[in-house]
Amino acid sequence: MNKNDREIHQMLLNRRRWLKFSGATLAGALGATGLSSLISPAAHAQSAYKALVCVFLYGGNDGMNMVVPTDSTRHGQYAGVRQALALPQGSLLPITGTNFGLHPAMARLSGAIADNKLAPVFNVGPLGAPLTKAEWLAPRDNILKIPENLFSHSDQQLLWEAAGRSTVIRTGWGGRASETLHTTNPVISVAGNGHFGLSALNAPLVLPEPGGTFGLEGLSGTWAPTVARKAALQALYAEGNLGSTNEMFNAYVRQQRDAFDMGERLNSVVALEPGDAGMQTIDAAFAPLIAGGRVQTGIGRQLYQVAKLIQERSTVHGNSQIFMAGQGGYDTHNEQVAASSTEGQHARLLGDLANAMGCFYAALKAIGLSENVTLFTQSDFGRTFAPNSSDGTDHAWGNHHLVMGGAVRGGATYGTYPTLELLGPEDVGNNEWDRQGRWIPSTSVDQYASTLLSWFGASDPQLATILPNLTNFSTRNLGFLG
């Protein structure tokens, strides 16, 4: 074993001992890759701050019932196919300036709609290049345009999070954006270790719910041995690379030192809960969801945590940040509605989502940062236009999404709404047995992401690095952000 091999071997042994000694909580949250970029102490003016907040709707949201046409002709076409799943025309929450409305369970978004700061983006999905129905029906000639493993949850989640057409892609577009744009922190996730935040060098920084513990277990408190261990580690990490010429060893030392510092810096912010000092403004915005000192829904707690991190951005560090949140349960194959079309599983999910988004928007306005933050949805895929025999919907492809924030050009819709016709020009079906309504996307994930990232500050060359398929699309900015 040569000198370098011995150093690497010793490094791995030390890492195992360190994790056992100090606990794996922080190491698991940070992932296993380069974290030295997390500690930059730069503080920036409020006007320079920008954040993107991805909300992934796991399971495949039924966008056809989230955004519904309100004009009589198209609503009639919609209701004729949707039958028992159709939302009554008069129940819809109108989107000002458009002929569309939201599911009635999403009433909490009325404030963002009134401000013209919310907009739908139609029929978005993974694509390698623009695709027509004729090209879809000749797949061998157009294989590079058609995403792999369509209608599969895990594969299509990956393609949405990666902005690609191949399921072998390792990184997510959020992670690539963070790395390319040199954000101070990697993607910060409050929804677990998703693919969206992966880059070549970093895993997402995964944080617990408000009130959670974030830091090195076993190294807090006033017990003398604990204080001594903590001081010894701090002294060790302060020595830098310990004189080694091995880059892997040096990277390991930097990682452990930075993890130690980050735990101390962020723990106090992560731990804040409703009622704690400094949370009055955010608590007031989230008041409809707070009971017993706790935000009552999972997606609500996640967006409350993001709102805290934005308010405490001087502690988090950096003038640009990408966040990821998520909500599960959208695989509505059966009993999508209950006694009426405005009740049931999908209504409950969209209600929780809208309540959290509405409170989040109110919090951003209250802290004066609504113009600086854009929230957007993603999901595995859309659902079939035609219902199945179990009062639900099945896996499809193109889907409708929402963008919200002070920079959003609301009072308008973006993308192309599909023709409401089974076996029509956007339906992948071509035979009577396949009359389901699974839309070929008219807008790609790359175009959607490019619009968001252009606002976030990415240049054209940077977009080409982050979104390799973007070059195949002539329209690269959909215009929904100012």
KEFIFI-546957 format. One line per 10 residues: number of its first residue (from 1); their letters; for each residue y negated, z negated, x of C-alpha. Coordinates in steps of 0.2 Angstrom, whole numbers, plus 2048, in hexadecimal, padded with zeros to 3 digits. Layout:
BEGIN
NUM> a> Y Z X  ...
END
This chain:
BEGIN
1> mnkndreihq> 800 800 800  7EF 806 808  7DF 7FC 807  7D9 805 7F7  7E9 802 7EE  7E9 7F0 7F3  7D7 7EE 7EC  7DB 7F7 7DC  7EB 7EC 7DA  7E1 7DD 7DD
11> mllnrrrwlk> 7D3 7E3 7D1  7E0 7E4 7C3  7E8 7D3 7C7  7D6 7CC 7C6  7D2 7D4 7B6  7E2 7CD 7AE  7DE 7BC 7B4  7CC 7BD 7AF  7D0 7C3 79D  7DD 7B4 79C
21> fsgatlagal> 7D0 7A8 7A3  7C1 7AD 799  7C8 7B5 789  7CA 7C6 784  7BD 7C6 775  7AF 7CF 77E  7BA 7DA 789  7C2 7E1 779  7B2 7E4 771  7AB 7ED 780
31> gatglsslis> 7BA 7F8 783  7C0 7FC 794  7B3 807 79C  7A3 808 7A5  796 7FB 79E  789 7FA 7AB  77D 804 7A0  77D 7F6 794  771 7EA 79D  761 7F4 79F
41> paahaqsayk> 753 7E8 79B  747 7F5 795  73C 7F1 786  734 7FF 77D  726 800 770  72B 800 75E  725 812 75B  731 818 769  740 810 761  74D 81B 758
51> alvcvflygg> 75E 817 751  76C 821 749  778 818 73D  788 820 739  791 81A 729  7A3 821 729  7AC 821 718  7BE 81F 71C  7CB 827 711  7C1 837 70C
61> ndgmnmvvpt> 7B2 833 700  7B1 83D 6F0  7A1 846 6F3  7A2 850 6E3  7A0 840 6D9  793 838 6E6  787 847 6E4  788 850 6D3  77D 85E 6CC  772 859 6BE
71> dstrhgqyag> 76D 86B 6B7  777 86F 6A7  77F 87F 6AE  787 877 6BD  78A 866 6B6  794 86F 6A8  79E 878 6B5  7A1 868 6BF  7A6 85E 6AF  7B2 86C 6A9
81> vrqalalpqg> 7BC 86B 6B9  7BA 858 6BC  7BF 853 6AA  7C2 840 6AA  7BB 83E 6BB  7AA 846 6B6  79B 83B 6B6  790 83D 6A6  780 847 6AA  775 839 6A3
91> sllpitgtnf> 77D 82C 6AE  778 834 6BE  76A 82C 6CA  75E 83B 6CC  759 840 6DD  747 844 6DC  742 857 6DE  754 85D 6DD  761 862 6CF  76D 855 6D5
101> glhpamarls> 770 842 6D2  77A 834 6DA  789 82B 6D3  781 81E 6C7  789 810 6D1  77D 814 6DF  76D 80E 6D6  768 803 6E5  763 813 6EE  755 816 6E1
111> gaiadnklap> 748 80F 6EE  74D 81C 6FB  74D 82A 6EE  73C 825 6E8  735 825 6FA  73D 836 6FC  747 82F 70B  758 833 705  760 845 704  772 84C 701
121> vfnvgplgap> 779 859 70E  786 864 705  797 86A 70A  798 864 71C  7A8 864 726  7B1 868 737  7B0 87A 73C  7B2 883 74C  7A6 891 746  7A0 897 735
131> ltkaewlapr> 7AF 89C 72A  7B0 8A7 71B  7BE 8A6 70E  7C4 8B7 714  7C5 8B0 726  7CE 8A1 71F  7DB 8AC 718  7DE 8B4 729  7E1 8A4 733  7E9 8AD 742
141> dnilkipenl> 7D9 8B7 745  7CE 8A8 743  7D7 89A 74A  7C9 894 755  7BE 892 745  7CA 887 73B  7CC 875 73F  7DD 86E 744  7E8 864 737  7DD 866 728
151> fshsdqqllw> 7DF 859 71A  7E6 84C 726  7DD 83B 726  7DF 836 738  7DB 848 73E  7CC 84B 734  7C5 83A 737  7C6 83F 74A  7BE 850 747  7B0 849 73E
161> eaagrstvir> 7AD 83B 74B  7AF 848 759  7A6 857 752  7B4 863 757  7C2 86D 750  7D0 867 75B  7D8 857 759  7DB 854 76C  7C8 851 76F  7C7 840 777
171> tgwggraset> 7B5 83B 774  7AA 839 765  799 842 762  790 831 761  797 82C 772  793 83C 77A  781 83B 773  780 829 77A  786 82F 78B  77C 83F 78C
181> lhttnpvisv> 76C 837 786  76E 828 792  76C 81B 784  76B 80A 78B  77A 804 781  789 80E 77B  78C 810 769  78C 7FF 760  799 7FE 753  79B 7F1 746
191> agnghfglsa> 7AA 7FA 73F  7B7 7F9 74D  7BB 804 75B  7B9 815 753  7BA 826 75B  7A8 82A 757  7A1 81F 765  7AD 824 773  7A6 82D 783  7AD 832 793
201> lnaplvlpep> 7A7 821 79B  7A5 815 78D  7AE 80E 77E  7A2 808 76F  79C 7F7 770  7A5 7EE 761  79C 7E0 759  7A3 7D3 74C  79B 7CF 73B  78B 7C4 73A
211> ggtfglegls> 790 7B2 73F  79E 7B9 74B  7A0 7B3 75D  79C 7C0 76A  79E 7BB 77C  7AB 7B4 789  7B6 7A7 781  7B9 797 78B  7A8 799 794  79C 790 788
221> gtwaptvark> 799 77E 786  794 76F 791  7A5 769 798  7A3 768 7AA  7B2 773 7AF  7AC 781 7A3  79A 780 7AB  7A2 781 7BC  7AC 790 7B8  79E 799 7B0
231> aalqalyaeg> 793 796 7BF  7A0 79C 7CB  7A2 7AC 7C1  790 7AF 7C1  78E 7AC 7D3  79D 7B8 7D6  795 7C6 7CB  784 7C4 7D4  78C 7C9 7E4  78D 7DB 7DD
241> nlgstnemfn> 79B 7E6 7E4  7A2 7D8 7F0  7A0 7E5 7FF  7AE 7F0 7F9  7AE 803 7FC  7BA 806 7EE  7B0 80D 7DF  7BD 808 7D2  7BC 7F6 7D8  7A9 7F7 7D8
251> ayvrqqrdaf> 7A9 7FE 7C6  7B4 7EF 7C1  7A9 7E2 7C8  799 7EA 7C0  7A3 7EB 7AF  7A7 7D8 7B0  796 7D3 7B5  78E 7DD 7A7  79A 7D7 79A  796 7C5 79F
261> dmgerlnsvv> 783 7C9 79E  784 7D2 78D  78E 7C4 785  781 7B8 789  773 7C4 783  77A 7C9 773  784 7BA 76D  775 7B2 765  770 7C2 75B  782 7C5 755
271> alepgdagmq> 784 7B4 74F  774 7B4 744  778 7B3 731  76F 7B2 721  763 7A3 721  762 7A2 734  751 7A1 73C  749 7B2 73E  753 7BA 730  747 7B8 722
281> tidaafapli> 742 7CA 721  753 7D1 722  75A 7C4 716  74D 7C8 709  752 7DB 70A  764 7D6 708  762 7C9 6FB  76B 7D3 6EE  77B 7D2 6F8  779 7C0 6FF
291> aggrvqtgig> 782 7B1 6F7  787 7A1 6FF  77F 7A5 70F  789 7B5 711  787 7C8 70E  795 7CB 701  79C 7DC 705  7A3 7E3 715  798 7F2 717  789 7E6 712
301> rqlyqvakli> 78D 7DB 721  78F 7E9 72C  77E 7F0 728  776 7DF 728  77D 7DD 73A  775 7EE 73F  764 7E9 737  764 7D9 741  768 7E3 751  75A 7EF 74D
311> qerstvhgns> 74E 7E1 74A  753 7D8 75A  753 7E8 764  749 7E0 772  759 7D5 775  765 7E4 772  75B 7EF 77F  757 801 77E  74B 80C 774  759 816 76C
321> qifmagqggy> 76A 811 765  778 818 75B  782 80C 74F  792 80F 745  797 806 735  7A5 80A 72A  7AC 807 718  7BF 80A 713  7C8 80D 703  7C2 81F 6FF
331> dthneqvaas> 7D4 827 6FE  7D3 828 6EB  7E3 831 6E6  7E5 827 6D6  7DB 81D 6CA  7CA 823 6D1  7C2 81E 6C1  7C6 810 6B4  7C1 80F 6A2  7B3 81B 6A4
341> stegqharll> 7AE 828 6B1  7A0 81C 6B8  7AD 80E 6BC  7BC 80C 6C7  7C0 80C 6D9  7B4 819 6DF  7A5 812 6D5  7A8 801 6DE  7A9 809 6EF  799 813 6EC
351> gdlanamgcf> 791 804 6E4  794 7F9 6F4  78F 807 6FF  77E 80A 6F6  77A 7F8 6F4  77C 7F6 707  772 805 70B  765 801 6FF  763 7EF 707  763 7F7 718
361> yaalkaigls> 755 803 714  74B 7F5 70C  74E 7EB 71C  748 7F9 727  738 7FB 71D  735 7E8 71E  736 7E8 731  72C 7F8 732  739 803 73A  73F 80E 72B
371> envtlftqsd> 737 81D 734  741 819 744  753 818 73C  75E 825 734  76E 821 72B  77B 82E 727  78C 82F 720  79C 837 726  7AE 837 71E  7BF 83E 722
381> fgrtfapnss> 7BD 84C 715  7B8 850 703  7C3 84F 6F4  7CA 85C 6EA  7BE 862 6DC  7CD 863 6CF  7D4 851 6CB  7E6 84E 6CE  7F3 848 6C1  7F0 836 6C6
391> dgtdhawgnh> 7DD 835 6C1  7D8 837 6D3  7D4 844 6E0  7DD 84B 6EF  7D9 850 701  7CD 85E 703  7C1 864 711  7AE 867 70F  7A4 858 708  793 852 703
401> hlvmggavrg> 78A 845 70D  77A 83A 70D  76C 837 71A  75F 829 717  750 823 721  73E 825 723  73F 835 72D  74A 83D 71F  742 84B 715  747 846 704
411> gatygtyptl> 744 84E 6F4  74F 85D 6F9  761 861 6FD  768 869 70C  777 874 710  77F 87F 702  787 878 6F3  797 880 6EF  79B 88C 6E0  7A3 881 6D3
421> ellgpedvgn> 7B2 88C 6D1  7C4 889 6D4  7CB 897 6E0  7B8 89C 6E2  7B0 8A2 6F2  7B0 891 6FB  7C1 88B 6F4  7CF 88C 701  7DB 88F 6F3  7E0 8A2 6EF
431> newdrqgrwi> 7EE 8A0 6E2  7F0 898 6D1  7FB 88A 6D8  7ED 885 6E4  7DE 883 6D8  7D8 873 6DF  7C6 876 6E6  7C7 872 6F9  7B7 879 700  7B5 882 710
441> pstsvdqyas> 7A6 87A 718  796 884 718  78E 878 724  797 871 734  798 85F 73B  790 867 74A  780 86C 740  77F 85C 737  780 852 747  774 85E 750
451> tllswfgasd> 767 85B 743  769 848 745  769 849 758  75A 854 759  750 847 750  758 83A 75B  751 843 76B  75E 84F 771  758 85F 779  761 870 776
461> pqlatilpnl> 76A 86F 786  770 85D 782  776 862 771  780 870 779  788 862 784  78B 856 775  791 863 769  79A 871 771  79D 87B 761  78B 87B 75D
471> tnfstrnlgf> 788 88C 766  793 894 758  786 891 74B  775 899 749  76E 88B 73F  76E 87C 749  761 871 740  763 86F 72D  752 868 72B  755 858 722
481> lg> 74C 84D 730  739 84E 734
END
